[in-house]
Amino acid sequence: MATNISSNFSGKIKYVAVMVAKAAPLVLIGAGAFAAYSSWRKKPSLLKRSTSLALLHGGEMALQRLVEFHEARADAYRLDSADCEFRVALALLAREKPDFCELTRITAKLEMSRKEDEAINILEGELQEAQNNKRTHEAYEIEMLLVEMLIYKGDFNKALHCKCLTDENVSDARRPLYNAIIHIALEPNKKKEAEAYWGKFNDLRTDFGFQPVYSKSMEESGIYKTISTDFQEFEKVVKKFQQDIRKARDMKLTIKK
């Protein structure tokens, strides 16, 4: 990641949590370049989140979480307060300037703690309320969070039909990023469409001022990651993410039994 962007991050976090338990997250979107698995028992460092809307719409947070999904998931001791934080943040949505970056951070905690179903139900209710009250911006951001949560749950078809993924009125790099992830994950795989969305994502990131190629040395975790515009590398991350989602799903079923 570019130096100017990586400096905006600190703390610790769950891909991403996107591919789950492992971590994402997304991200939401993992180790090695994207696949080098870090030990589950290891407490990964959570990245610092910028409160800038550009960072959110530039897709940087979503991409970072996708890549780090498994590591962050392991940091369970950070997830205990997620439910309470999530409800408090949602209660503040009606204020003049909601902090969607903070809400995104809390959503990641819920994903990491495998509470996607609960979060999805809450977000769907909040989305309906925002739409009924003509709070267009809030509705858009809530639906984007819903898309991410559905992706992390592995419900790709439902995520694909969310209106925000076809809304061209907002310049938002998350839209092509999520579309790229979904089209890779869909059965049958729609690689051609996914590659086109990946190209659009990189173009938008550049428009937002993010470097198209970046790398970061994760000294605390001992992992070195490289994220580039190469579609094949991105595809590997998504495939790993899918594997993690399946493992998390199997783990949930085992716990219920």
TORFIKOL-975907 format. One line per 8 residues: number of its first residue (from 1); their letters; for each residue z, y, x of C-alpha. Coordinates in steps of 0.2 Angstrom, whole numbers. Layout:
NUM) a) Z,Y,X  ... $
//
This chain:
1) matnissn) 0,0,0  -4,17,6  10,25,16  12,40,3  14,27,-11  25,15,-3  37,29,2  40,31,-17 $
9) fsgkikyv) 47,14,-19  65,8,-15  79,-3,-22  76,-20,-27  65,-30,-41  54,-48,-52  24,-57,-55  32,-47,-52 $
17) avmvakaa) 37,-56,-61  19,-59,-68  19,-77,-64  36,-79,-67  52,-86,-61  47,-85,-46  46,-69,-53  31,-57,-61 $
25) plvligag) 30,-48,-70  19,-45,-73  19,-42,-60  17,-43,-66  10,-46,-52  22,-68,-23  21,-70,-5  10,-74,10 $
33) afaayssw) -4,-61,7  -1,-65,-12  3,-83,-11  16,-85,2  31,-91,-8  48,-84,-4  63,-95,-6  70,-94,-24 $
41) rkkpsllk) 87,-93,-17  83,-78,-7  88,-61,-15  72,-51,-14  72,-32,-12  67,-22,-28  55,-9,-26  59,9,-29 $
49) rstslall) 50,16,-45  42,33,-45  44,43,-61  27,50,-59  15,47,-74  1,46,-61  9,31,-53  10,23,-70 $
57) hggemalq) -7,26,-76  -14,23,-59  -9,5,-61  1,5,-45  17,-1,-53  8,-15,-63  -2,-21,-47  14,-21,-36 $
65) rlvefhea) 24,-31,-49  10,-43,-51  10,-47,-32  29,-48,-31  32,-57,-47  41,-73,-40  52,-64,-27  59,-52,-40 $
73) radayrld) 62,-65,-52  75,-73,-40  85,-57,-40  94,-62,-56  110,-53,-53  101,-37,-56  95,-42,-73  111,-43,-83 $
81) sadcefrv) 111,-26,-91  92,-27,-95  95,-29,-114  106,-14,-116  96,-3,-105  80,-8,-114  87,-3,-131  94,13,-125 $
89) alallare) 78,18,-117  68,14,-133  81,24,-143  75,39,-133  57,37,-136  57,50,-150  63,64,-138  50,77,-131 $
97) kpdfcelt) 47,68,-115  51,50,-115  53,42,-98  40,28,-99  41,24,-80  60,20,-83  56,10,-98  43,0,-88 $
105) ritaklem) 56,-3,-75  68,-10,-88  54,-20,-96  52,-29,-79  70,-34,-79  68,-42,-96  52,-51,-90  62,-57,-75 $
113) srkedeai) 76,-64,-85  64,-73,-96  67,-63,-112  49,-59,-116  50,-65,-134  65,-54,-138  56,-39,-129  40,-42,-138 $
121) nilegelq) 48,-42,-155  57,-26,-151  41,-18,-144  31,-23,-159  43,-15,-171  44,1,-160  25,2,-160  24,1,-179 $
129) eaqnnkrt) 36,15,-180  27,26,-168  11,23,-177  18,26,-194  25,43,-187  9,48,-179  17,48,-162  0,44,-153 $
137) heayeiem) 6,45,-135  22,35,-138  12,22,-148  -1,20,-133  12,18,-120  23,6,-130  7,-5,-133  3,-5,-115 $
145) llvemliy) 21,-12,-112  18,-24,-125  1,-30,-117  11,-32,-100  24,-42,-109  12,-53,-118  3,-56,-101  19,-61,-93 $
153) kgdfnkal) 23,-73,-107  5,-81,-105  -1,-75,-122  -17,-69,-115  -28,-70,-131  -15,-59,-141  -14,-47,-127  -33,-45,-126 $
161) hckcltde) -34,-39,-144  -22,-25,-142  -30,-8,-146  -25,1,-131  -36,-10,-120  -51,-3,-128  -45,15,-129  -56,25,-118 $
169) nvsdarrp) -48,42,-122  -35,40,-109  -38,38,-90  -27,23,-86  -30,10,-73  -19,-2,-81  -32,-5,-94  -45,-13,-83 $
177) lynaiihi) -32,-21,-72  -24,-30,-88  -42,-34,-94  -46,-42,-77  -30,-52,-77  -33,-58,-95  -52,-63,-92  -47,-73,-77 $
185) alepnkkk) -33,-82,-86  -43,-85,-102  -51,-103,-105  -65,-104,-102  -63,-92,-87  -73,-76,-89  -75,-72,-71  -90,-60,-72 $
193) eaeaywgk) -81,-49,-85  -65,-50,-75  -74,-44,-59  -82,-30,-68  -65,-24,-74  -58,-26,-56  -71,-15,-50  -67,-2,-63 $
201) fndlrtdf) -48,-3,-59  -51,1,-40  -62,15,-45  -49,23,-56  -35,20,-43  -46,30,-31  -47,44,-44  -28,44,-46 $
209) gfqpvysk) -27,47,-27  -22,29,-22  -30,21,-7  -43,7,-12  -35,-4,2  -17,-4,8  -4,-15,16  14,-15,18 $
217) smeesgiy) 26,-24,29  41,-30,19  54,-30,33  69,-35,21  60,-50,14  51,-55,30  35,-55,20  19,-46,24 $
225) ktistdfq) 7,-43,10  -11,-36,9  -19,-30,-6  -37,-25,-5  -52,-22,-16  -58,-40,-13  -60,-49,-30  -57,-67,-23 $
233) efekvvkk) -40,-62,-16  -35,-54,-33  -41,-70,-42  -30,-80,-31  -15,-69,-36  -19,-71,-54  -21,-90,-53  -4,-91,-44 $
241) fqqdirka) 3,-80,-58  -3,-92,-71  5,-107,-62  22,-97,-61  20,-94,-80  18,-112,-84  33,-116,-73  44,-103,-82 $
249) rdmkltik) 38,-110,-99  42,-128,-94  59,-122,-87  63,-113,-104  59,-129,-114  70,-139,-102  84,-128,-105  82,-128,-124 $
257) k) 83,-147,-123 $
//
